[in-house]
Amino acid sequence: MDTSSGSEAVVKGDKYRSHILGEGEKNTKWKFGAPSYDVVNKLFEEERSKEWPKGSLEETVQNLVKTFEMELFHKARPEDYKTINTQKFRLIINGGRPISLEEVAKVGGYNAFLQSSLPDRLRAYDPSTETSESSHHAFGTAFPRGFALEILQVFSGPPVVAYKFRHWGYMEGPFKGHAPTGERVELYGVSIVEVDKSMRIEKLEFIYDAAELLAGLLKGPVLKEFESDTSPKSSLHCPFLKEV
C-alpha cells in the first residue's frame, strides 16, 4: 500500500518503481490519473530503517513490491500490469480465500487488503460498503504524504520469496469522522510470494493485523459533524476501538 496522494498528467521516472517510466506506460489507463510518488519517496528515504545495497535481493524484492502496489492501486486495466502473471495471480489475506486479479481490480486495493471475517457490525472499516474510489479518497486524505513501504528482511529468494515488511505514514488528515492526530501510524507483517521465471507474481499471501492500521486512524476525537452518526456500520461505535 505504498500509495501516493497526488497525480500528474505525464508519468515521470521513479527509481523505486521500474515499470512506471518511459514508453512502457505510453498507453496505460490510470484510475486516478498517472501517480506521482515524489512525496512518499521523500518520507521513505527520511525514515526507512534499512538501505539495501544496489542489486541486492532485498532491493530487488522491495522494488518489485513497490511496483506491484503501484499497479494494483493505480492501473485501471489488468492487461497493463507488468509485475503480475494475470492468468495465475491469486491474493490471500490472513489465510482467507484466494482472491483473483479481477476481484481485486473490481473492489480496489485497500478493500482487498482489508477483507475481514468479522461480522459487519463489528468492522471498524467495512470494505463491502466502499468502492475503489471512496477507499482511495479516505486513505489518501488521512495520509497526505502517502503510506510508505520498506522491506525489513528477506527470508528466501525466488521462486518463493518470503519477507517481512513495514508500512507507515502520518495521519495528517481526517478518516471516517475522526480528526487527524498528526501521529505516525505503522503496520508490520510478513508476505510469501510465488513468482515465475520473469519475476511476475503468481501468488501473494499477506499476514498482518489490520487493527494496527485502523486503531491509529480511529484514535483522534470525533469531528463535530459526525457526532450524531449512530448507524450500525459507523466506526465511531466499534466496541473494539473504544479504548484506543
DAKA-V548069 format. One record per residue. N is the residue number from 1. NEAR is the number of other ideal C-beta (glycine too) atoms within 12 Angstrom. Layout:
# DAKA-V548069
n=N near=NEAR
n=N near=NEAR
This chain:
# DAKA-V548069
n=1 near=41
n=2 near=46
n=3 near=45
n=4 near=44
n=5 near=35
n=6 near=22
n=7 near=23
n=8 near=22
n=9 near=11
n=10 near=17
n=11 near=30
n=12 near=21
n=13 near=21
n=14 near=29
n=15 near=19
n=16 near=35
n=17 near=41
n=18 near=25
n=19 near=30
n=20 near=39
n=21 near=22
n=22 near=15
n=23 near=10
n=24 near=21
n=25 near=30
n=26 near=12
n=27 near=14
n=28 near=28
n=29 near=20
n=30 near=26
n=31 near=30
n=32 near=26
n=33 near=20
n=34 near=30
n=35 near=39
n=36 near=28
n=37 near=38
n=38 near=24
n=39 near=28
n=40 near=39
n=41 near=31
n=42 near=18
n=43 near=29
n=44 near=35
n=45 near=18
n=46 near=17
n=47 near=23
n=48 near=27
n=49 near=19
n=50 near=23
n=51 near=17
n=52 near=22
n=53 near=11
n=54 near=12
n=55 near=9
n=56 near=16
n=57 near=23
n=58 near=28
n=59 near=24
n=60 near=27
n=61 near=38
n=62 near=38
n=63 near=32
n=64 near=38
n=65 near=40
n=66 near=41
n=67 near=36
n=68 near=43
n=69 near=43
n=70 near=43
n=71 near=41
n=72 near=42
n=73 near=43
n=74 near=43
n=75 near=39
n=76 near=23
n=77 near=20
n=78 near=24
n=79 near=17
n=80 near=28
n=81 near=33
n=82 near=28
n=83 near=36
n=84 near=40
n=85 near=25
n=86 near=25
n=87 near=16
n=88 near=18
n=89 near=33
n=90 near=28
n=91 near=36
n=92 near=25
n=93 near=31
n=94 near=23
n=95 near=13
n=96 near=22
n=97 near=15
n=98 near=21
n=99 near=29
n=100 near=22
n=101 near=34
n=102 near=19
n=103 near=24
n=104 near=35
n=105 near=30
n=106 near=18
n=107 near=31
n=108 near=35
n=109 near=40
n=110 near=38
n=111 near=35
n=112 near=37
n=113 near=40
n=114 near=36
n=115 near=31
n=116 near=26
n=117 near=16
n=118 near=22
n=119 near=14
n=120 near=18
n=121 near=17
n=122 near=21
n=123 near=31
n=124 near=35
n=125 near=38
n=126 near=30
n=127 near=35
n=128 near=21
n=129 near=20
n=130 near=27
n=131 near=18
n=132 near=28
n=133 near=19
n=134 near=21
n=135 near=32
n=136 near=32
n=137 near=24
n=138 near=34
n=139 near=42
n=140 near=36
n=141 near=27
n=142 near=40
n=143 near=42
n=144 near=25
n=145 near=33
n=146 near=38
n=147 near=43
n=148 near=38
n=149 near=43
n=150 near=37
n=151 near=38
n=152 near=26
n=153 near=23
n=154 near=29
n=155 near=19
n=156 near=20
n=157 near=18
n=158 near=23
n=159 near=19
n=160 near=21
n=161 near=34
n=162 near=26
n=163 near=36
n=164 near=29
n=165 near=41
n=166 near=33
n=167 near=41
n=168 near=32
n=169 near=40
n=170 near=27
n=171 near=33
n=172 near=26
n=173 near=27
n=174 near=30
n=175 near=37
n=176 near=38
n=177 near=31
n=178 near=37
n=179 near=26
n=180 near=27
n=181 near=24
n=182 near=19
n=183 near=22
n=184 near=25
n=185 near=38
n=186 near=28
n=187 near=34
n=188 near=25
n=189 near=30
n=190 near=25
n=191 near=39
n=192 near=29
n=193 near=38
n=194 near=27
n=195 near=29
n=196 near=21
n=197 near=10
n=198 near=14
n=199 near=27
n=200 near=28
n=201 near=39
n=202 near=30
n=203 near=26
n=204 near=39
n=205 near=29
n=206 near=37
n=207 near=22
n=208 near=26
n=209 near=21
n=210 near=36
n=211 near=26
n=212 near=23
n=213 near=35
n=214 near=36
n=215 near=28
n=216 near=33
n=217 near=42
n=218 near=40
n=219 near=30
n=220 near=28
n=221 near=16
n=222 near=24
n=223 near=20
n=224 near=12
n=225 near=12
n=226 near=22
n=227 near=15
n=228 near=13
n=229 near=19
n=230 near=12
n=231 near=17
n=232 near=17
n=233 near=23
n=234 near=27
n=235 near=36
n=236 near=28
n=237 near=24
n=238 near=32
n=239 near=17
n=240 near=22
n=241 near=26
n=242 near=14
n=243 near=9
n=244 near=24
